[in-house]
């Protein structure tokens, strides 16, 4: 029995070492568009199209598993349609973060496609609101916005050779962007904004220009 156990352990170690023979560390850049929404209570505001850009890192542990991380300048936000009589206007909130997603990637043996899941933390850089009918009157909402944004993220992707990977990701904020806050609307009206959370769909390109294999 002990002999069989030793054989199983030995074969497992060989398999693990073979997997590490396929490992490597990749560095590069990442960029892509994002479609941001803000969840207020049980409703989602309109989509606001923005983008992210940053640096990418990936550590391949075995043939199947890798740890991916990015440091991004992430432009987020949402749109809200307000109506005053027969006139409708768009109330736009633009929020920028320095974001750090960390994801575990899994792909089946010899397959280019992968799934990924993990968490993300962001630090607030800028937060402004304005109306589409009067973009010159932009006002800061930094004092009403939480400095730290934390949430979960996941998606699917596809590897195009050794240097390029594309993925489609969804992010959901786990803590409020801001608490109850009264925002000015046109013609001296006001909108009470309740607890808000980020919901973002991102499409990214990661180009790994530096690869270290070991």
Residue, then its C-alpha position, 0 to 999 in steps of 0.5 A: x500500500x505504501x509503495x503504491x502511495x509513493x508511486x502516485x506521489x512520484x507521478x504527481x510530482x513529475x506531472x507538476x514539474x512538467x506543468x511548470x515547464x510550460x510556465x512563464x511571466x508576461x508583461x504588456x499593455x491593455x486597453x479597450x472600451x467599457x460600457x458603464x452603468x450605475x445601479x440605483x436601488x433595483x434599477x440600472x441607469x443608461x449606459x455610458x461608453x468610456x474606456x480603460x488603458x493600463x499595464x498588464x501582467x500574467x503569471x502562468x503556473x501550469x498549462x491550465x491556470x494563470x494569475x492575471x492582473x492589471x493596473x488601469x486608468x479606468x474611465x467609468x460612469x453612467x447616464x440618467x434621463x431626466x424629464x421636465x414637462x416636455x423637455x428631457x435631458x441627460x444627467x451624466x456622471x463621469x467617474x475615473x479610477x486607478x483600478x487594480x483587477x486580479x483574476x485567476x484564469x483557467x483554460x482546458x489543455x491545448x485550448x486557446x479560450x479561457x474563463x477568468x474570475x476575481x476581484x478589483x479595487x479602485x482608487x478615485x481620481x476624478x468625479x464630475x457631473x453635467x447635463x448634456x444640454x449644458x456641458x460647460x456647467x460641469x460640477x465636481x461630485x468628488x466630496x460625495x463619492x467614496x474614494x475606494x471602490x471594491x467589487x467582483x469581476x469575471x468573464x471569458x477570453x481568447x488567446x491569440x498566440x503568445x503575445x495577445x489576449x482578448x477578453x470580455x469582462x463584467x464588473x459589479x461593485x460591492x460597496x456604494x459609490x456614494x450615499x444619499x446625495x441631492x444633485x441639481x437638475x436644470x431649472x432649479x429642480x433637484x434629483x435625490x440620488x440614493x445608494x449607487x453601485x458600479x456595473x461595468x462591461x469591458x472589452x479588453x485587448x492585452x498585448x504582452x511584449x515582454x515574456x520571461x519563461x522559466 
